[in-house]
Amino acid sequence: MSLDVMTFGESMAMFYANEAGGLHEASSFSKALAGAETNVAVGLSRLGFRVGWMSKVGADSLGTFILNELKKEGVDISEVKRTADRQTGILLKSKVESGDPDVTYYRSGSAASTMSIDDYPAEYFKQAKHMHVTGIPPALSREMRGFARHAVHQMKKDGKTISFDPNLRFQLWPDQQTMVHTINEIAAQADWFLPGINEGKLLTGCNSPEDIAKHYVMQGVKVIVIKLGKEGAYYRTSEKEGYVPGYQVEKVVDTVGAGDGFAVGMISGLLDGLPLEEAVQRANAIGALAVMAPGDMDGLPSRDQLKAFMAGEKNNQKIGG
């Protein structure tokens, strides 16, 4: 078996409120899959890529739910480990009319957080051409941090490309210094680095997208793309740089998962061999589709849906311009 993309991390069962308001006011919830890496895995699978996801889940009903959902989406889960010693993590998410929802996690000491270097399936990872990493696994525990470092080192050694979304989660890290040091250490080994503008400012102390990007290109990052929200994104390599405008979003339904949608666009675009600017354009498009849908993965499109959305937006720009 060969894979196009490999990723790893923690997936959780998400219970999202059916009524708008604070979590304390919600009386009914719907269940869905949540997790940055599984969002990316599902997004790439829907675009026709062969994707593997590696993790550890509890030998409980929610662990079974996660695996069944990923199977339905065509993601390979053959190396996911199950343990009776720890539970699968869960999260609760409020429903909002605008802005960011309130998210509460119950993931401390979860099954995924116990993953260590001993769990690393070297031959399985080696089958993939590309690996996507986020900054969440190294934040979960010391063991998981070791696993993430090892995976990056091995895949780099095996000549694979690596994309990295810092996905900063302050509440998961022991302190800011450890977070900044670890994230920058992984970023320096990545081929494609995808921070948001505020993450870039925090990680480098620089203020402009140009200066943030320059900082990482000088460290050997081949492609850095900085997300600028509705403004779009700024990209830079050692040879070129530029801004790509974002897409107009009529109504923001849920901002969670927008960065994962962006990663799906960038990774798929670059693996498809698109010119960099077109890959960034695709990333902006999938990010826009993600915020217009309620769940983390609901807006992730098929190739036909993506094509239709981008063509429709092009026509709108022509009419408007």
C-alpha positions in Angstrom: 0.0 0.0 0.0 1.3 3.5 -0.8 0.0 6.7 0.6 0.1 10.3 -0.6 -0.1 11.9 2.8 0.4 10.8 6.4 -0.7 12.7 9.5 -1.0 12.0 13.2 -2.6 13.5 16.3 -5.6 13.5 18.5 -9.1 13.2 17.2 -12.0 13.7 19.6 -15.8 13.2 19.7 -17.3 16.7 19.4 -20.7 17.5 20.9 -21.9 20.8 19.4 -24.9 22.7 20.6 -28.0 22.8 18.5 -29.2 26.2 19.9 -27.3 29.5 19.8 -26.0 30.8 23.2 -23.5 29.9 25.9 -22.7 26.2 26.6 -24.4 26.5 30.0 -27.7 27.3 28.2 -27.5 24.5 25.6 -30.0 21.6 26.1 -29.3 19.5 23.1 -26.2 18.6 21.1 -25.2 16.8 17.9 -22.1 14.6 17.7 -19.3 14.9 15.1 -15.6 14.2 14.6 -13.1 16.9 15.7 -9.4 17.3 15.4 -7.1 19.4 13.3 -5.2 16.5 11.7 -8.4 14.5 11.0 -10.0 17.6 9.4 -7.0 17.8 7.1 -7.0 14.0 6.4 -10.7 14.0 5.5 -10.3 17.1 3.4 -7.5 15.6 1.4 -9.3 12.3 1.1 -12.4 14.1 -0.4 -10.1 15.5 -3.0 -9.0 12.0 -4.0 -5.7 11.7 -2.1 -4.7 8.5 -0.3 -4.3 9.5 3.3 -3.2 7.7 6.5 -3.9 8.9 10.0 -2.1 7.5 13.0 -3.2 7.9 16.7 -4.3 6.1 19.8 -7.9 6.0 20.9 -9.7 4.5 23.9 -11.3 1.1 23.7 -14.6 2.9 24.2 -17.7 3.7 22.2 -16.3 7.2 21.2 -13.1 5.6 20.0 -15.2 3.3 17.8 -17.2 6.3 16.6 -14.0 8.2 15.5 -12.7 5.2 13.6 -16.0 4.5 11.8 -16.3 8.2 10.7 -12.8 8.1 9.3 -13.4 4.8 7.5 -16.5 6.3 5.9 -14.3 9.2 4.6 -11.8 6.8 3.1 -8.9 7.6 5.5 -6.6 4.7 6.3 -6.6 3.9 10.0 -4.8 0.6 9.9 -2.1 1.7 12.4 -4.3 3.4 14.9 -3.8 1.8 18.3 -6.6 1.2 20.9 -6.1 1.2 24.7 -8.4 0.2 27.5 -6.3 2.2 30.0 -7.3 5.7 28.8 -10.4 7.3 27.3 -11.0 9.0 24.0 -11.0 12.8 24.4 -14.2 14.9 24.0 -15.1 18.5 23.4 -18.2 20.7 23.7 -18.8 23.6 21.3 -21.3 26.4 21.5 -23.4 27.6 18.6 -22.9 31.3 17.7 -24.6 33.7 15.3 -21.3 35.4 14.7 -17.7 35.3 15.9 -15.9 32.4 17.5 -17.7 29.7 19.4 -17.0 28.7 23.0 -15.1 25.4 23.1 -14.5 23.3 26.2 -12.1 20.3 26.1 -12.1 17.2 28.2 -8.8 15.7 26.9 -6.3 15.7 29.7 -4.7 12.3 30.1 -6.6 11.0 27.0 -5.5 7.9 25.0 -3.8 10.0 22.3 -1.7 11.9 24.8 0.1 8.7 25.8 1.5 8.1 22.3 5.3 7.9 22.5 8.3 7.1 20.2 7.7 3.3 20.9 4.4 3.6 19.1 6.0 5.0 15.9 5.3 2.7 12.9 8.3 3.5 10.8 7.4 1.4 7.7 3.9 2.7 7.6 5.0 6.4 7.7 7.7 5.7 5.1 5.0 4.7 2.5 3.8 8.3 2.3 5.2 11.0 0.0 4.2 13.8 2.4 3.5 14.3 6.1 1.3 17.0 7.6 2.0 18.0 11.2 0.3 20.5 13.5 1.5 22.1 16.8 -1.2 20.2 18.8 0.4 16.8 19.3 3.7 18.2 20.8 1.5 20.3 23.2 -0.4 17.3 24.5 2.3 15.6 26.6 6.0 15.1 26.8 5.6 11.6 25.3 3.6 13.0 22.3 6.2 15.8 21.9 8.9 13.1 21.6 6.7 11.2 19.0 6.2 14.4 16.9 9.9 15.3 16.9 10.8 11.7 16.0 8.3 11.6 13.1 9.6 14.9 11.7 13.2 13.8 12.0 12.5 10.4 10.3 10.4 11.7 7.5 13.0 14.4 6.7 15.7 11.7 6.7 13.6 9.6 4.3 13.4 12.5 1.9 9.7 13.2 2.3 8.1 16.7 2.2 6.6 18.1 5.5 3.9 20.7 6.0 3.5 22.3 9.4 0.6 24.3 10.8 1.6 25.7 14.2 -2.1 25.6 15.4 -1.1 27.3 18.7 -3.2 26.1 21.7 -2.0 28.1 24.7 -4.0 26.1 27.2 -2.3 22.8 26.2 1.3 24.0 26.7 3.1 24.0 30.1 4.4 27.6 29.4 4.9 30.0 26.5 8.6 29.6 26.3 8.3 25.8 25.7 5.7 26.4 23.1 7.7 29.0 21.1 10.9 26.9 21.3 9.2 23.6 20.2 7.1 25.2 17.4 10.1 27.0 16.0 12.3 23.9 16.2 9.7 21.9 14.1 9.1 24.9 11.7 12.8 25.0 10.8 12.6 21.4 9.6 9.3 21.9 7.6 9.2 22.4 3.8 5.9 24.3 3.9 5.0 26.4 7.0 1.5 27.7 7.4 1.1 30.1 10.4 -1.6 32.7 11.0 -0.4 36.3 11.2 -0.9 36.5 15.0 0.9 33.2 15.4 3.8 34.5 13.3 4.1 37.6 15.4 4.2 35.6 18.7 6.7 33.1 17.3 9.2 35.6 15.9 8.6 39.0 17.5 8.2 40.5 14.0 5.1 42.4 13.1 4.8 42.4 9.3 4.1 39.3 7.1 7.2 40.1 5.1 9.5 40.1 8.2 7.9 37.0 9.7 8.3 35.1 6.4 11.9 36.3 5.9 12.8 35.0 9.4 11.7 31.4 8.4 13.0 31.4 4.8 16.5 32.3 6.3 16.2 29.2 8.5 15.6 27.0 5.4 11.8 26.8 5.1 11.1 26.4 1.4 7.6 27.9 1.3 6.0 30.0 4.0 2.3 31.1 3.7 0.9 33.4 6.3 -2.9 33.4 6.8 -4.3 36.9 7.0 -8.0 36.0 7.6 -10.5 37.6 5.2 -7.6 39.6 3.6 -6.2 36.3 2.1 -2.6 35.2 2.5 1.0 36.2 1.9 3.5 33.7 0.5 7.3 33.7 0.3 10.1 31.5 -0.9 13.8 32.3 -1.4 13.0 33.5 -4.9 9.5 35.1 -4.8 6.8 36.6 -2.7 3.3 38.0 -3.0 -0.2 38.5 -1.7 -3.2 36.5 -2.8 -6.6 38.1 -1.9 -9.2 36.1 0.1 -12.7 35.1 -1.0 -15.8 37.1 -0.1 -17.8 35.2 2.6 -21.5 36.1 2.8 -22.1 34.6 6.2 -19.6 33.3 8.7 -21.2 30.3 10.3 -18.3 28.7 12.2 -14.6 29.8 12.2 -13.3 26.5 13.7 -11.6 24.4 11.0 -10.9 27.4 8.7 -7.1 26.9 9.1 -7.4 23.2 8.5 -9.3 23.9 5.3 -6.5 26.3 4.3 -4.0 23.5 4.9 -6.0 21.1 2.7 -5.9 23.7 -0.1 -2.2 24.3 0.2 -1.1 20.6 0.5 -3.4 19.4 -2.3 -2.4 22.3 -4.6 1.3 21.7 -4.1 1.0 17.9 -4.5 -1.1 18.5 -7.6 1.9 20.5 -8.9 0.0 23.9 -9.1 2.1 27.1 -9.3 2.5 28.5 -5.7 0.1 31.4 -6.2 -2.7 29.1 -7.5 -2.1 26.7 -4.5 -2.6 29.7 -2.1 -5.7 30.7 -4.0 -7.1 27.2 -3.6 -6.2 27.3 0.1 -8.1 30.6 0.5 -11.1 29.1 -1.3 -11.3 26.0 1.0 -10.8 28.2 4.1 -13.7 30.3 2.9 -15.9 27.2 2.3 -15.0 25.9 5.8 -16.2 29.1 7.6 -19.6 29.0 5.8 -20.4 25.5 7.2 -21.4 24.6 10.8 -19.1 21.6 11.6 -15.3 21.4 11.4 -15.5 19.2 8.3 -18.9 20.1 6.7 -17.4 22.7 4.4 -14.5 20.5 3.1 -15.3 20.1 -0.6 -15.0 17.4 -3.3 -13.0 18.4 -6.4 -16.2 19.3 -8.3 -17.6 21.4 -5.4 -14.2 23.2 -5.2 -14.1 23.9 -8.9 -17.7 25.2 -8.9 -17.0 27.5 -6.0 -13.8 28.9 -7.5 -15.4 29.4 -10.9 -18.4 31.1 -9.3 -16.2 33.5 -7.4 -14.2 34.3 -10.5 -17.4 35.2 -12.3 -18.4 37.4 -9.4 -15.1 39.2 -9.5 -15.5 39.8 -13.2 -19.0 41.2 -12.7 -17.9 43.3 -9.7 -14.7 44.5 -11.4 
